[in-house]
């Protein structure tokens, strides 16, 4: 059972890596916060109304701006 779970997790992670790679290929200058928004759009945009999704994006942007580590 644990082995099946681990295989599933690996498959999901591999899929995420492919999506991130594609997003970076389409926009090589994309910042990490922009990548998070693009990834969210790729996975979930069709699950929300346009207005709801804009609220989710704005919330993610605010969260990232408050939790950014400055060197």
C-alpha positions in Angstrom: 0.0 0.0 0.0 2.8 2.4 0.9 4.7 1.6 -2.3 1.6 2.5 -4.4 1.2 5.8 -2.5 4.9 6.6 -3.1 4.5 5.8 -6.8 1.5 8.2 -7.0 3.4 11.0 -5.2 6.3 10.5 -7.6 4.0 10.7 -10.6 2.4 13.9 -9.3 5.8 15.5 -8.6 7.0 14.5 -12.1 3.9 16.1 -13.6 4.5 19.3 -11.6 8.1 19.4 -12.8 7.0 19.1 -16.4 4.5 21.9 -16.0 7.0 24.2 -14.3 9.5 23.4 -17.0 7.0 24.3 -19.7 6.1 27.6 -17.9 9.8 28.6 -17.7 10.3 27.7 -21.3 7.4 29.9 -22.3 8.7 32.7 -20.1 12.4 32.4 -19.2 12.4 35.6 -17.1 9.5 34.5 -14.9 10.0 35.3 -11.2 9.2 32.8 -8.5 5.9 34.6 -7.4 4.9 34.9 -11.1 5.6 31.2 -11.5 3.4 30.4 -8.5 0.5 32.4 -10.1 1.1 30.8 -13.5 1.1 27.3 -11.9 -2.1 28.0 -10.0 -3.7 29.2 -13.2 -2.6 26.1 -15.1 -4.1 23.8 -12.5 -7.1 25.6 -11.2 -8.3 28.5 -13.3 -11.3 26.5 -14.7 -12.4 25.5 -11.2 -13.4 29.1 -10.2 -15.4 32.0 -11.7 -13.2 34.8 -13.1 -14.0 37.0 -10.1 -13.3 34.2 -7.6 -10.0 33.3 -9.3 -8.9 36.9 -9.3 -9.4 37.0 -5.5 -7.4 33.8 -5.1 -4.5 35.3 -7.2 -4.5 38.6 -5.3 -4.5 36.6 -2.0 -1.5 34.6 -3.3 0.3 37.7 -4.3 -0.3 39.3 -0.9 0.9 36.2 0.9 4.1 36.0 -1.2 4.9 39.6 -0.7 4.6 39.2 3.1 6.6 36.0 3.2 9.5 36.9 1.0 13.0 36.6 2.4 15.2 39.5 1.6 18.9 38.8 1.4 
